[in-house]
Amino acid sequence: MSDSLWGYQPSCGHTAGIDLTGYSVEATDGSIGKVDKHSDKVGSACLLVDTGVWIFGKHVLLPAGTVKRIDPEDRKVHVELTKEQVKNSPEFDRQRQTEDPAYHEQLSAYYLAYRIM
């Protein structure tokens, strides 16, 4: 993985400027939803994923460092997390937390526990 959880891994196939909105998001054990919004911002790159009915319409913010592979042909983003790990992630509040440093710290602590070196 990249040195920062908030940056894409060089090997994941991410191309700066590509629009990932609408891509399906796949955990290691199945689908978790679709990319609702994403950011390539240096130091805070992330995906906002709409989980749909899977976990009652919850949105989750996934740091870009959790992305294992992007498949533009199939329009899929594969993350190095299980469905359960995503389901148990810190609650996301779209109005407050997209750029909130404290929330990013909370997410970092959560996802770093699952980071594969």
The first five atom37 places (N, CA, C, CB, O) and aatype in JSON, in Angstrom:
{
  "aatype": [12, 15, 3, 15, 10, 17, 7, 18, 5, 14, 15, 4, 7, 8, 16, 0, 7, 9, 3, 10, 16, 7, 18, 15, 19, 6, 0, 16, 3, 7, 15, 9, 7, 11, 19, 3, 11, 8, 15, 3, 11, 19, 7, 15, 0, 4, 10, 10, 19, 3, 16, 7, 19, 17, 9, 13, 7, 11, 8, 19, 10, 10, 14, 0, 7, 16, 19, 11, 1, 9, 3, 14, 6, 3, 1, 11, 19, 8, 19, 6, 10, 16, 11, 6, 5, 19, 11, 2, 15, 14, 6, 13, 3, 1, 5, 1, 5, 16, 6, 3, 14, 0, 18, 8, 6, 5, 10, 15, 0, 18, 18, 10, 0, 18, 1, 9, 12],
  "atom_mask": [
    [1, 1, 1, 1, 1],
    [1, 1, 1, 1, 1],
    [1, 1, 1, 1, 1],
    [1, 1, 1, 1, 1],
    [1, 1, 1, 1, 1],
    [1, 1, 1, 1, 1],
    [1, 1, 1, 0, 1],
    [1, 1, 1, 1, 1],
    [1, 1, 1, 1, 1],
    [1, 1, 1, 1, 1],
    [1, 1, 1, 1, 1],
    [1, 1, 1, 1, 1],
    [1, 1, 1, 0, 1],
    [1, 1, 1, 1, 1],
    [1, 1, 1, 1, 1],
    [1, 1, 1, 1, 1],
    [1, 1, 1, 0, 1],
    [1, 1, 1, 1, 1],
    [1, 1, 1, 1, 1],
    [1, 1, 1, 1, 1],
    [1, 1, 1, 1, 1],
    [1, 1, 1, 0, 1],
    [1, 1, 1, 1, 1],
    [1, 1, 1, 1, 1],
    [1, 1, 1, 1, 1],
    [1, 1, 1, 1, 1],
    [1, 1, 1, 1, 1],
    [1, 1, 1, 1, 1],
    [1, 1, 1, 1, 1],
    [1, 1, 1, 0, 1],
    [1, 1, 1, 1, 1],
    [1, 1, 1, 1, 1],
    [1, 1, 1, 0, 1],
    [1, 1, 1, 1, 1],
    [1, 1, 1, 1, 1],
    [1, 1, 1, 1, 1],
    [1, 1, 1, 1, 1],
    [1, 1, 1, 1, 1],
    [1, 1, 1, 1, 1],
    [1, 1, 1, 1, 1],
    [1, 1, 1, 1, 1],
    [1, 1, 1, 1, 1],
    [1, 1, 1, 0, 1],
    [1, 1, 1, 1, 1],
    [1, 1, 1, 1, 1],
    [1, 1, 1, 1, 1],
    [1, 1, 1, 1, 1],
    [1, 1, 1, 1, 1],
    [1, 1, 1, 1, 1],
    [1, 1, 1, 1, 1],
    [1, 1, 1, 1, 1],
    [1, 1, 1, 0, 1],
    [1, 1, 1, 1, 1],
    [1, 1, 1, 1, 1],
    [1, 1, 1, 1, 1],
    [1, 1, 1, 1, 1],
    [1, 1, 1, 0, 1],
    [1, 1, 1, 1, 1],
    [1, 1, 1, 1, 1],
    [1, 1, 1, 1, 1],
    [1, 1, 1, 1, 1],
    [1, 1, 1, 1, 1],
    [1, 1, 1, 1, 1],
    [1, 1, 1, 1, 1],
    [1, 1, 1, 0, 1],
    [1, 1, 1, 1, 1],
    [1, 1, 1, 1, 1],
    [1, 1, 1, 1, 1],
    [1, 1, 1, 1, 1],
    [1, 1, 1, 1, 1],
    [1, 1, 1, 1, 1],
    [1, 1, 1, 1, 1],
    [1, 1, 1, 1, 1],
    [1, 1, 1, 1, 1],
    [1, 1, 1, 1, 1],
    [1, 1, 1, 1, 1],
    [1, 1, 1, 1, 1],
    [1, 1, 1, 1, 1],
    [1, 1, 1, 1, 1],
    [1, 1, 1, 1, 1],
    [1, 1, 1, 1, 1],
    [1, 1, 1, 1, 1],
    [1, 1, 1, 1, 1],
    [1, 1, 1, 1, 1],
    [1, 1, 1, 1, 1],
    [1, 1, 1, 1, 1],
    [1, 1, 1, 1, 1],
    [1, 1, 1, 1, 1],
    [1, 1, 1, 1, 1],
    [1, 1, 1, 1, 1],
    [1, 1, 1, 1, 1],
    [1, 1, 1, 1, 1],
    [1, 1, 1, 1, 1],
    [1, 1, 1, 1, 1],
    [1, 1, 1, 1, 1],
    [1, 1, 1, 1, 1],
    [1, 1, 1, 1, 1],
    [1, 1, 1, 1, 1],
    [1, 1, 1, 1, 1],
    [1, 1, 1, 1, 1],
    [1, 1, 1, 1, 1],
    [1, 1, 1, 1, 1],
    [1, 1, 1, 1, 1],
    [1, 1, 1, 1, 1],
    [1, 1, 1, 1, 1],
    [1, 1, 1, 1, 1],
    [1, 1, 1, 1, 1],
    [1, 1, 1, 1, 1],
    [1, 1, 1, 1, 1],
    [1, 1, 1, 1, 1],
    [1, 1, 1, 1, 1],
    [1, 1, 1, 1, 1],
    [1, 1, 1, 1, 1],
    [1, 1, 1, 1, 1],
    [1, 1, 1, 1, 1],
    [1, 1, 1, 1, 1],
    [1, 1, 1, 1, 1]
  ],
  "atom_positions": [
    [[0.84, -1.18, 0.0], [0.0, 0.0, 0.0], [0.88, 1.24, 0.0], [-0.95, 0.0, 1.21], [2.06, 1.17, 0.32]],
    [[0.3, 2.33, -0.35], [1.04, 3.58, -0.31], [1.35, 3.94, 1.14], [0.25, 4.72, -1.0], [0.76, 3.39, 2.06]],
    [[2.28, 4.87, 1.32], [2.64, 5.28, 2.67], [1.46, 5.91, 3.39], [3.8, 6.26, 2.63], [1.37, 5.84, 4.61]],
    [[0.56, 6.5, 2.65], [-0.59, 7.16, 3.25], [-1.86, 6.37, 2.94], [-0.72, 8.6, 2.74], [-2.08, 5.93, 1.81]],
    [[-2.67, 6.21, 3.95], [-3.96, 5.56, 3.75], [-4.86, 6.41, 2.86], [-4.64, 5.3, 5.11], [-5.82, 5.91, 2.27]],
    [[-4.54, 7.7, 2.76], [-5.36, 8.64, 2.01], [-4.79, 8.91, 0.62], [-5.49, 9.95, 2.78], [-4.94, 10.01, 0.08]],
    [[-4.14, 7.9, 0.05], [-3.63, 7.98, -1.32], [-3.77, 6.62, -1.98], [0.0, 0.0, 0.0], [-3.71, 5.59, -1.3]],
    [[-3.95, 6.59, -3.29], [-4.11, 5.33, -4.01], [-2.77, 4.58, -4.08], [-4.65, 5.57, -5.43], [-1.72, 5.2, -4.2]],
    [[-2.82, 3.27, -3.99], [-1.65, 2.44, -4.17], [-1.2, 2.55, -5.62], [-1.94, 0.95, -3.77], [-2.04, 2.56, -6.52]],
    [[0.08, 2.64, -5.86], [0.56, 2.74, -7.25], [0.12, 1.55, -8.12], [2.08, 2.84, -7.27], [-0.05, 1.71, -9.33]],
    [[-0.05, 0.39, -7.52], [-0.39, -0.82, -8.28], [-1.89, -1.03, -8.52], [0.14, -2.01, -7.56], [-2.27, -2.01, -9.15]],
    [[-2.75, -0.12, -8.02], [-4.2, -0.37, -8.09], [-4.82, -0.01, -9.45], [-4.9, 0.41, -7.01], [-5.97, -0.37, -9.72]],
    [[-4.08, 0.69, -10.28], [-4.62, 1.04, -11.59], [-5.37, 2.35, -11.63], [0.0, 0.0, 0.0], [-6.08, 2.63, -12.59]],
    [[-5.24, 3.16, -10.59], [-5.92, 4.45, -10.57], [-5.24, 5.42, -11.52], [-5.94, 5.03, -9.14], [-4.01, 5.52, -11.55]],
    [[-6.04, 6.13, -12.29], [-5.56, 7.17, -13.17], [-6.16, 8.49, -12.71], [-5.92, 6.88, -14.66], [-7.38, 8.63, -12.64]],
    [[-5.29, 9.44, -12.39], [-5.78, 10.75, -11.93], [-6.75, 11.33, -12.95], [-4.59, 11.73, -11.69], [-6.51, 11.3, -14.16]],
    [[-7.85, 11.86, -12.44], [-8.84, 12.5, -13.3], [-9.94, 11.57, -13.79], [0.0, 0.0, 0.0], [-10.95, 12.06, -14.31]],
    [[-9.8, 10.26, -13.64], [-10.86, 9.34, -14.06], [-12.05, 9.48, -13.11], [-10.35, 7.86, -14.09], [-11.88, 9.58, -11.89]],
    [[-13.24, 9.48, -13.66], [-14.46, 9.62, -12.85], [-14.92, 8.24, -12.42], [-15.58, 10.37, -13.64], [-15.36, 7.45, -13.25]],
    [[-14.83, 7.96, -11.15], [-15.23, 6.65, -10.61], [-16.69, 6.62, -10.18], [-14.35, 6.28, -9.45], [-17.17, 5.57, -9.74]],
    [[-17.39, 7.73, -10.28], [-18.8, 7.79, -9.88], [-19.6, 6.73, -10.64], [-19.38, 9.21, -10.13], [-19.52, 6.63, -11.87]],
    [[-20.37, 5.94, -9.89], [-21.19, 4.9, -10.49], [-20.52, 3.55, -10.58], [0.0, 0.0, 0.0], [-21.18, 2.55, -10.86]],
    [[-19.21, 3.49, -10.34], [-18.52, 2.2, -10.34], [-19.05, 1.34, -9.2], [-16.98, 2.39, -10.22], [-19.35, 1.85, -8.12]],
    [[-19.17, 0.04, -9.42], [-19.52, -0.9, -8.36], [-18.31, -1.04, -7.45], [-19.96, -2.29, -8.95], [-17.16, -0.95, -7.91]],
    [[-18.56, -1.27, -6.16], [-17.48, -1.46, -5.2], [-17.59, -2.88, -4.66], [-17.54, -0.4, -4.05], [-18.63, -3.29, -4.15]],
    [[-16.49, -3.61, -4.78], [-16.44, -5.01, -4.37], [-15.5, -5.19, -3.19], [-16.01, -5.9, -5.54], [-14.33, -4.82, -3.27]],
    [[-16.02, -5.75, -2.11], [-15.19, -6.15, -0.98], [-14.57, -7.49, -1.32], [-16.02, -6.22, 0.36], [-14.84, -8.04, -2.39]],
    [[-13.75, -8.02, -0.45], [-13.13, -9.32, -0.72], [-14.14, -10.45, -0.75], [-12.07, -9.62, 0.32], [-13.87, -11.52, -1.28]],
    [[-15.33, -10.21, -0.16], [-16.36, -11.25, -0.09], [-17.7, -10.84, -0.7], [-16.57, -11.65, 1.33], [-18.74, -11.4, -0.34]],
    [[-17.68, -9.88, -1.61], [-18.92, -9.53, -2.3], [-19.12, -8.04, -2.48], [0.0, 0.0, 0.0], [-18.31, -7.24, -2.01]],
    [[-20.19, -7.69, -3.15], [-20.5, -6.3, -3.47], [-20.94, -5.51, -2.24], [-21.58, -6.24, -4.54], [-21.67, -6.02, -1.38]],
    [[-20.49, -4.25, -2.18], [-20.92, -3.4, -1.05], [-21.65, -2.15, -1.51], [-19.72, -3.0, -0.22], [-22.16, -1.41, -0.67]],
    [[-21.72, -1.91, -2.81], [-22.46, -0.74, -3.28], [-21.82, -0.09, -4.48], [0.0, 0.0, 0.0], [-21.11, -0.73, -5.26]],
    [[-22.09, 1.21, -4.62], [-21.58, 1.98, -5.76], [-20.92, 3.26, -5.28], [-22.72, 2.32, -6.76], [-21.27, 3.81, -4.24]],
    [[-19.95, 3.72, -6.05], [-19.28, 4.98, -5.74], [-20.27, 6.11, -6.0], [-17.97, 5.17, -6.6], [-20.75, 6.28, -7.12]],
    [[-20.57, 6.87, -4.97], [-21.47, 8.01, -5.06], [-20.68, 9.27, -5.4], [-22.25, 8.2, -3.74], [-21.15, 10.16, -6.11]],
    [[-19.45, 9.33, -4.87], [-18.6, 10.5, -5.05], [-17.17, 10.05, -4.74], [-19.04, 11.7, -4.13], [-16.97, 9.1, -3.98]],
    [[-16.2, 10.72, -5.33], [-14.81, 10.39, -4.99], [-13.96, 11.65, -5.06], [-14.25, 9.3, -5.94], [-14.34, 12.65, -5.66]],
    [[-12.81, 11.56, -4.43], [-11.87, 12.67, -4.42], [-10.47, 12.14, -4.7], [-11.91, 13.43, -3.07], [-10.08, 11.1, -4.17]],
    [[-9.73, 12.86, -5.53], [-8.33, 12.54, -5.81], [-7.41, 13.5, -5.06], [-8.06, 12.59, -7.31], [-6.21, 13.52, -5.31]],
    [[-7.97, 14.28, -4.17], [-7.21, 15.3, -3.46], [-6.02, 14.67, -2.73], [-8.11, 16.05, -2.46], [-6.18, 13.72, -1.96]],
    [[-4.83, 15.21, -2.98], [-3.62, 14.68, -2.36], [-3.74, 14.75, -0.84], [-2.38, 15.47, -2.85], [-4.06, 15.79, -0.27]],
    [[-3.48, 13.63, -0.2], [-3.54, 13.56, 1.25], [-4.9, 13.27, 1.82], [0.0, 0.0, 0.0], [-5.03, 13.03, 3.02]],
    [[-5.95, 13.28, 0.98], [-7.28, 12.93, 1.46], [-8.13, 12.29, 0.36], [-7.98, 14.18, 2.0], [-9.35, 12.47, 0.32]],
    [[-7.48, 11.55, -0.53], [-8.2, 10.85, -1.59], [-9.08, 9.76, -0.98], [-7.21, 10.23, -2.63], [-8.66, 9.02, -0.09]],
    [[-10.32, 9.68, -1.47], [-11.28, 8.74, -0.87], [-12.43, 8.46, -1.81], [-11.8, 9.28, 0.46], [-12.6, 9.12, -2.83]],
    [[-13.22, 7.47, -1.43], [-14.45, 7.12, -2.13], [-15.61, 7.22, -1.15], [-14.36, 5.69, -2.76], [-15.52, 6.72, -0.03]],
    [[-16.68, 7.86, -1.57], [-17.92, 7.84, -0.8], [-18.8, 6.78, -1.46], [-18.62, 9.27, -0.76], [-19.17, 6.91, -2.62]],
    [[-19.12, 5.74, -0.7], [-19.84, 4.59, -1.25], [-21.26, 4.55, -0.69], [-19.1, 3.28, -0.94], [-21.47, 4.59, 0.53]],
    [[-22.22, 4.46, -1.6], [-23.62, 4.28, -1.23], [-23.86, 2.78, -1.16], [-24.6, 4.99, -2.26], [-23.8, 2.09, -2.18]],
    [[-24.12, 2.28, 0.03], [-24.3, 0.84, 0.21], [-25.7, 0.36, -0.16], [-24.0, 0.46, 1.64], [-25.97, -0.84, -0.12]],
    [[-26.58, 1.28, -0.51], [-27.93, 0.9, -0.93], [-28.67, 0.15, 0.15], [0.0, 0.0, 0.0], [-28.58, 0.5, 1.32]],
    [[-29.41, -0.87, -0.25], [-30.23, -1.63, 0.7], [-29.42, -2.61, 1.53], [-31.31, -2.37, -0.03], [-29.91, -3.14, 2.53]],
    [[-28.17, -2.84, 1.12], [-27.35, -3.82, 1.83], [-27.25, -3.49, 3.31], [-25.94, -3.88, 1.21], [-27.45, -4.37, 4.15]],
    [[-26.96, -2.24, 3.66], [-26.98, -1.84, 5.06], [-27.84, -0.58, 5.22], [-25.54, -1.59, 5.6], [-27.42, 0.42, 5.8]],
    [[-29.05, -0.67, 4.69], [-30.09, 0.33, 4.88], [-29.69, 1.72, 4.42], [-30.48, 0.38, 6.31], [-29.94, 2.71, 5.11]],
    [[-29.08, 1.8, 3.25], [-28.79, 3.1, 2.66], [-27.65, 3.86, 3.29], [0.0, 0.0, 0.0], [-27.5, 5.06, 3.06]],
    [[-26.86, 3.21, 4.07], [-25.72, 3.86, 4.72], [-24.68, 4.26, 3.68], [-25.1, 2.92, 5.78], [-24.45, 3.54, 2.71]],
    [[-24.07, 5.39, 3.9], [-22.93, 5.82, 3.1], [-21.68, 5.59, 3.94], [-23.06, 7.32, 2.66], [-21.68, 5.84, 5.14]],
    [[-20.62, 5.12, 3.3], [-19.35, 4.94, 3.99], [-18.26, 5.66, 3.21], [-19.01, 3.44, 4.15], [-18.29, 5.72, 1.98]],
    [[-17.32, 6.2, 3.94], [-16.17, 6.87, 3.33], [-14.99, 5.92, 3.42], [-15.86, 8.24, 4.03], [-14.57, 5.53, 4.52]],
    [[-14.45, 5.54, 2.26], [-13.31, 4.63, 2.22], [-12.06, 5.38, 1.77], [-13.6, 3.43, 1.28], [-12.05, 5.96, 0.69]],
    [[-11.02, 5.39, 2.58], [-9.77, 6.0, 2.16], [-9.25, 5.32, 0.89], [-8.71, 5.93, 3.29], [-9.42, 4.11, 0.73]],
    [[-8.62, 6.07, 0.01], [-8.13, 5.53, -1.26], [-7.14, 4.39, -1.06], [-7.49, 6.63, -2.08], [-7.01, 3.53, -1.93]],
    [[-6.44, 4.38, 0.06], [-5.48, 3.32, 0.34], [-6.1, 1.95, 0.55], [0.0, 0.0, 0.0], [-5.38, 0.96, 0.59]],
    [[-7.42, 1.88, 0.69], [-8.08, 0.58, 0.83], [-8.39, -0.04, -0.54], [-9.38, 0.73, 1.63], [-8.8, -1.19, -0.62]],
    [[-8.18, 0.73, -1.62], [-8.46, 0.24, -2.96], [-7.33, -0.68, -3.41], [-8.64, 1.42, -3.96], [-6.17, -0.29, -3.44]],
    [[-7.7, -1.89, -3.76], [-6.72, -2.86, -4.25], [-6.57, -2.78, -5.76], [-7.11, -4.29, -3.84], [-5.46, -2.85, -6.28]],
    [[-7.7, -2.63, -6.46], [-7.66, -2.65, -7.92], [-8.87, -1.91, -8.49], [-7.61, -4.11, -8.45], [-9.97, -1.99, -7.95]],
    [[-8.63, -1.2, -9.57], [-9.71, -0.52, -10.3], [-9.79, -1.17, -11.68], [-9.47, 1.04, -10.41], [-8.79, -1.27, -12.39]],
    [[-10.98, -1.6, -12.04], [-11.21, -2.24, -13.34], [-12.12, -1.34, -14.17], [-11.83, -3.67, -13.17], [-13.34, -1.42, -14.07]],
    [[-11.51, -0.46, -15.0], [-12.34, 0.47, -15.79], [-13.24, -0.23, -16.82], [-11.45, 1.46, -16.5], [-14.3, 0.29, -17.15]],
    [[-12.82, -1.38, -17.32], [-13.62, -2.09, -18.31], [-14.94, -2.58, -17.72], [-12.83, -3.28, -18.87], [-15.99, -2.45, -18.35]],
    [[-14.88, -3.13, -16.5], [-16.08, -3.62, -15.82], [-16.7, -2.58, -14.9], [-15.77, -4.86, -15.04], [-17.73, -2.82, -14.27]],
    [[-16.05, -1.4, -14.81], [-16.49, -0.31, -13.94], [-16.65, -0.79, -12.49], [-17.82, 0.29, -14.45], [-17.7, -0.63, -11.87]],
    [[-15.56, -1.41, -11.98], [-15.55, -1.92, -10.61], [-14.32, -1.43, -9.87], [-15.61, -3.45, -10.6], [-13.23, -1.31, -10.44]],
    [[-14.52, -1.16, -8.59], [-13.44, -0.84, -7.67], [-13.39, -1.97, -6.65], [-13.64, 0.58, -6.99], [-14.39, -2.25, -5.98]],
    [[-12.24, -2.61, -6.52], [-12.07, -3.69, -5.56], [-11.3, -3.15, -4.36], [-11.32, -4.91, -6.21], [-10.23, -2.55, -4.51]],
    [[-11.86, -3.36, -3.17], [-11.2, -2.89, -1.95], [-10.71, -4.08, -1.14], [-12.16, -2.02, -1.11], [-11.26, -5.18, -1.21]],
    [[-9.67, -3.84, -0.36], [-9.05, -4.88, 0.46], [-9.69, -4.91, 1.84], [-7.52, -4.64, 0.57], [-9.0, -4.81, 2.87]],
    [[-11.02, -5.05, 1.85], [-11.81, -5.1, 3.08], [-12.93, -6.12, 2.9], [-12.39, -3.69, 3.43], [-13.34, -6.4, 1.78]],
    [[-13.41, -6.66, 4.0], [-14.58, -7.54, 3.94], [-15.85, -6.69, 4.06], [-14.52, -8.63, 5.07], [-15.8, -5.52, 4.45]],
    [[-16.95, -7.29, 3.73], [-18.24, -6.6, 3.9], [-18.46, -6.22, 5.36], [-19.39, -7.49, 3.39], [-18.96, -5.13, 5.65]],
    [[-18.11, -7.11, 6.26], [-18.29, -6.85, 7.69], [-17.45, -5.65, 8.14], [-17.93, -8.11, 8.52], [-17.91, -4.83, 8.93]],
    [[-16.21, -5.56, 7.66], [-15.35, -4.43, 8.02], [-15.95, -3.12, 7.54], [-13.94, -4.62, 7.43], [-15.89, -2.11, 8.24]],
    [[-16.51, -3.13, 6.35], [-17.15, -1.92, 5.82], [-18.41, -1.6, 6.62], [-17.49, -2.09, 4.31], [-18.66, -0.45, 6.97]],
    [[-19.19, -2.61, 6.9], [-20.44, -2.43, 7.65], [-20.18, -1.82, 9.03], [-21.17, -3.76, 7.8], [-20.97, -1.01, 9.5]],
    [[-19.09, -2.21, 9.67], [-18.76, -1.74, 11.01], [-17.93, -0.47, 11.04], [-18.04, -2.81, 11.75], [-17.49, -0.04, 12.1]],
    [[-17.72, 0.14, 9.89], [-16.9, 1.36, 9.83], [-17.61, 2.52, 10.53], [-16.6, 1.73, 8.36], [-18.83, 2.5, 10.71]],
    [[-16.84, 3.53, 10.93], [-17.46, 4.69, 11.6], [-18.57, 5.31, 10.75], [-16.39, 5.75, 11.91], [-18.45, 5.4, 9.53]],
    [[-19.62, 5.74, 11.4], [-20.78, 6.39, 10.75], [-20.31, 7.59, 9.94], [-21.83, 6.83, 11.79], [-19.4, 8.31, 10.35]],
    [[-20.94, 7.8, 8.8], [-20.61, 8.94, 7.95], [-21.76, 9.93, 7.94], [-20.28, 8.48, 6.52], [-22.91, 9.54, 7.74]],
    [[-21.46, 11.2, 8.15], [-22.43, 12.28, 8.07], [-21.98, 13.21, 6.96], [-22.57, 13.04, 9.45], [-21.03, 13.98, 7.12]],
    [[-22.66, 13.14, 5.83], [-22.27, 13.88, 4.62], [-22.15, 15.38, 4.89], [-23.29, 13.64, 3.51], [-21.28, 16.04, 4.31]],
    [[-22.98, 15.93, 5.73], [-22.99, 17.37, 5.97], [-21.77, 17.85, 6.76], [-24.25, 17.76, 6.71], [-21.34, 18.99, 6.61]],
    [[-21.21, 16.98, 7.6], [-20.15, 17.41, 8.49], [-18.79, 16.82, 8.19], [-20.51, 17.08, 9.88], [-17.78, 17.48, 8.4]],
    [[-18.73, 15.59, 7.7], [-17.49, 14.85, 7.82], [-16.63, 14.71, 6.58], [-17.8, 13.55, 8.29], [-15.53, 14.15, 6.68]],
    [[-17.03, 15.17, 5.44], [-16.22, 14.97, 4.25], [-14.82, 15.56, 4.41], [-16.91, 15.59, 3.04], [-13.84, 14.93, 4.02]],
    [[-14.71, 16.74, 4.98], [-13.42, 17.4, 5.15], [-13.01, 17.57, 6.61], [-13.44, 18.74, 4.48], [-12.1, 18.34, 6.9]],
    [[-13.66, 16.87, 7.52], [-13.4, 17.01, 8.95], [-12.14, 16.21, 9.34], [-14.61, 16.53, 9.77], [-12.15, 14.99, 9.25]],
    [[-11.06, 16.89, 9.77], [-9.82, 16.19, 10.14], [-10.02, 15.16, 11.27], [-8.78, 17.19, 10.55], [-9.37, 14.11, 11.25]],
    [[-10.87, 15.44, 12.22], [-11.1, 14.5, 13.33], [-11.75, 13.22, 12.81], [-11.98, 15.16, 14.42], [-11.42, 12.12, 13.27]],
    [[-12.68, 13.37, 11.87], [-13.32, 12.2, 11.29], [-12.31, 11.38, 10.49], [-14.51, 12.61, 10.4], [-12.32, 10.15, 10.54]],
    [[-11.44, 12.06, 9.74], [-10.41, 11.36, 8.98], [-9.48, 10.59, 9.92], [-9.59, 12.36, 8.13], [-9.05, 9.48, 9.6]],
    [[-9.18, 11.15, 11.07], [-8.35, 10.45, 12.06], [-9.07, 9.21, 12.59], [-7.99, 11.4, 13.24], [-8.45, 8.16, 12.76]],
    [[-10.36, 9.34, 12.84], [-11.16, 8.21, 13.3], [-11.16, 7.1, 12.25], [-12.61, 8.66, 13.62], [-10.99, 5.93, 12.58]],
    [[-11.35, 7.47, 10.99], [-11.33, 6.49, 9.91], [-9.96, 5.86, 9.78], [-11.75, 7.14, 8.58], [-9.84, 4.64, 9.6]],
    [[-8.92, 6.67, 9.86], [-7.55, 6.15, 9.74], [-7.3, 5.09, 10.8], [-6.52, 7.29, 9.88], [-6.78, 4.02, 10.49]],
    [[-7.66, 5.37, 12.03], [-7.46, 4.42, 13.11], [-8.22, 3.12, 12.84], [-7.89, 5.02, 14.46], [-7.71, 2.03, 13.07]],
    [[-9.45, 3.24, 12.34], [-10.26, 2.06, 12.06], [-9.65, 1.23, 10.93], [-11.69, 2.48, 11.69], [-9.44, 0.03, 11.09]],
    [[-9.37, 1.86, 9.78], [-8.91, 1.11, 8.62], [-7.46, 0.66, 8.73], [-9.07, 1.94, 7.4], [-7.1, -0.36, 8.13]],
    [[-6.62, 1.36, 9.46], [-5.24, 0.93, 9.63], [-5.17, -0.42, 10.36], [-4.45, 1.98, 10.4], [-4.21, -1.17, 10.17]],
    [[-6.16, -0.72, 11.17], [-6.19, -2.0, 11.87], [-6.32, -3.16, 10.88], [-7.34, -2.02, 12.87], [-5.95, -4.29, 11.21]],
    [[-6.85, -2.89, 9.68], [-7.05, -3.94, 8.67], [-6.06, -3.85, 7.52], [-8.44, -3.86, 8.13], [-6.13, -4.65, 6.58]],
    [[-5.16, -2.91, 7.59], [-4.24, -2.67, 6.49], [-3.29, -3.84, 6.3], [-3.44, -1.38, 6.73], [-2.71, -4.35, 7.26]],
    [[-3.14, -4.27, 5.07], [-2.24, -5.35, 4.72], [-0.93, -4.74, 4.24], [-2.85, -6.29, 3.64], [-0.91, -3.95, 3.29]],
    [[0.14, -5.11, 4.88], [1.46, -4.58, 4.51], [2.09, -5.44, 3.43], [2.4, -4.51, 5.73], [3.2, -5.16, 2.98]]
  ]
}
